[in-house]
């Protein structure tokens, strides 16, 4: 069981306690009737590859909004809410689908972003073609939230560690508690039947047009959602950075039998490895290097170590206006601090099997299941509800040690209620007399939030600047795309 180390807590209390947080939020774009939109990326947002606030993930209807980093979660949430409202105002009547499973699905509406004229945009297009040819459009059309976090130099110094070792330890502990986190924040137990159609998936019927797993917390995280069987063969332990980088290198360079059947000559994928590039690695938490438009993430990590963590696999919360609440941001920050201040021994082969199985159980049946205890002192199985309660109690003790006031501690009242009745349970109960589409359409209505004029000016300026950045990028190209692609493929050896 993950538990606070008192020495590490005292060291943390002696630091400035500063962390830096940012959010990347995906939403599918739907029409007012809950059908996936067939409209293109709005001109109001400029060129998506070069707009740092509003871009695309997989396809034209797969919008992604990105915040800068903040120390204060209230400021972060305010920026995110303003950006969400700004995007809504430019959707030509469409909605930002406030749910992690897609709206009513039509493959012909899944248009990939245009090829573009620069090598960067051509590579992005080829990568998306590869995803389509490997996994299909449906799997790529789920949506979620990434929570990015790093700690100050003061924190790292007082903890008497390196940034890379600190973040690797957090990754290991996050995997250990992730099944419990799924119980608290997972909220995608139901999918419209159009997501299931023509796919060989074993799933129950909820209503005529809806499928579900009755005890699931997150179909998106489960084997029925955003899942790669080829990657599932090796569990990423995050025991060392070199081990992690070697896995990435092998995944990129060693041909995968299944993906080798997809032609490279016809430019249908970037390469025929298990992953085409670093972004295709589907782990639930991802170490990240310094952001750079020039160097690849692999080389950033290899040369400079881990700079921050990307917490992935966070479902959109349809019971909130924009898919996440300020309270959820506070919980995620405290969770990562909890993981940082707890001992984090290496994950051996036996524990890797346990963690992997627990994540599967929690995603597919986390409303009511048992988890395998991974410690030798506590073998056997325990109720996921009991384990989640224990984690929340430990996190509350941490919050009190950090000096949280009474109003901030109200977070635990909400999360203890979620442990009693998970969000996924609440959603299934909510659908008793209504359809999934009907409910999510209602929860996706425009917030009509008034945008701070200063923020709006910033968003407008970034849209205009994206055109200039695109032109500069084109001018910087000094080789043809075939040569560029050959060089890109050879960067990781």
Buried (B, 14 or more C-beta within 10 A) or exposed (E): BBBBBEEBBEBBEEBBBEBBBBBBBBBBBBBEEBBBBBBEBBEBBBBBBBBEBBBBBBBBBBBBBBBEBBEEBEEBBBBBBBBBBBBBBBBEEBBBBBBBBBBBBEEEBBBBBEEBBBBBBBBBBBBBBBBBBBBBBBBBBBBBBBBBBBBBEBBBEBBEBEBBBBBBBBBBBBBBBBBBBBBBBBBBBBBBBBBBEEEEBEBEEBEEEBBBBBBBBBBBBBBBBBBBEBBEEEBBBBBEBEEBBEBBBBBBBEEBEEBEEBEBEEBBBBBBBBBBBBEBBBBBBBBBBBEEEEBBBBBBBBEBBBBBBBBBBBBBBBBBBBBBBBBBBBBBBBBBBBBBBBEBEEBEEEBBBBBBBBBBBBBBBBBEBBBBBBEEEEEEEBEBBEBBBBBBEBBBBBBEBBEBEEEBEEBBEEBBEBBEEBBBBBBBEBBEEEBBBEBBBEBBEBEEBEBBEEBBEBBBEBBEBBEEBBBEBBEEBEEEBEEBBEEBBEEBE
